[in-house]
Amino acid sequence: MKDNSIGDSEYKLMELIWDHAPISSGELSDICAELHGWKKTTVYTMIKRLSDKGFVASNKAKITYLVRREEVQHQQSSEVVEKTFKGSLPSFVSAFLGNGKKNLSKDDAAKLIEMIENHTED
């Protein structure tokens, strides 16, 4: 990825590419028209921007992704934590949970604990 920033509309387009790749630009344009009301020129402009940024490749009008969904999600979530919570993951989790207004299921809590344990420095 050259420029790792991605806008909301570009992310929506990437979701479709991740779900359907490889996909022709025409098919992708049709899906976008149906789901989002976007014109073909809008879709093609976004494909070009995503290609210039290194997110997708277009070969003979077939669009494929170069960056996995998880990579983009990680990058975007890291940006939110850094920008909004000054890099504090506990502050982010506290805001997400709403200071007790939202409860986690036991299953979700167990998964989070396991993830934390797997990513804790010794």
N, C-alpha and C positions, 0 to 999 in steps of 0.2 A: 504494500500500500504506500503510495507516494504521499498523498494527503489523507490522513486517517480520519478526517471529519466527514460526517455523513448526516444529511438533513432528514427530517421526518418523511418527506415524500420519497427520497432516495431509499430510505430504510424500507418503506412499504414496497417499493419496486424490488429491492433485494430479497424481501421475504418471498415474493412470487418467483424470483429466479432460483432461490434456494429450493423451493418446493417443486419446481418444474424443470430445472436444467437437466440436460441441454434443451433449450427452447428457441424456436425461431422468433426473430424480432416481431414478425407479423402476428404470431400467436400471442406473444406477450402483450403487444399493443391491444389486441382484441380483449384479452382478459382485463387489462387496465381500464379500457373503455367501459366494460361491463361493471367492474367492481368500484372504480373510482371516478368514472366519467372523464378520464383523461383523453386528450386528443393524441393521435399518432405522433405528431411533431413533438409534443411534450414528452412522450415516452422515449422517443429517439434521442431527444436532447439529454434526458437523464441517463440513458444508456451510455451516451458519449461521455458525459461527466464522470460516471462511475468507471468507465474504461480508462479515462485519463487519470483517475485517482488510483487505479490498480485494483479495483474491486471485481471487475468483470472483464471478460474477453469476448470479442465478437469475431467469429470466423465463418465466412460465407453465410452471414445473417443468422448464425446459430450463437446464442448467448449462453455462456457458462460462467460460473463464479470462480474467482481466484482466491477469495477470502471466505473462510467458513463462518457460519452464523455465530458460533461460539466466540470466535476472535473479535467480531464486531461488538457483540454483547459485552464481552469483557472490557474492551476499550471504552465503550460508552458508559458502562457502570463505574469504571475507574474514574472517568472524567466527572461524573456526577458527585461521587464521594469527595474527590479532590476539590472541585469548584464550590460545591454547596456546603460541604461539611468539613472543609479544611483538612481533608485526608483522614478524618476520624470515622472508621467503620462502626464503632459503637454508637456514635452520634447518628449515623445513617440508620442503623437498625432501630434505635430508639424512635426516630422520626417515623420510620416505616411502620412500626408497631403502634404508634400513636400513644405512647406512654400509658399502656394498659388498656387502650380502647379496642385493640384488636388482639385476639388470642390465636396462638398457633395450635394446630392439632398436635397430638403427641407424636404422630408419625413425622410431621414436618420438623418438630423440635429435635427429634432423634436424628434425623438426616442432617440438620444444621450442626448439631453437636459432633457428629461423625466428620463432617466436612472441616470443622474448626480443628478437630484433633489431627486430621490428616494434613493440615496446612500450618500447624504450630511449629515454630522453631524449637529445637531442643536446647 
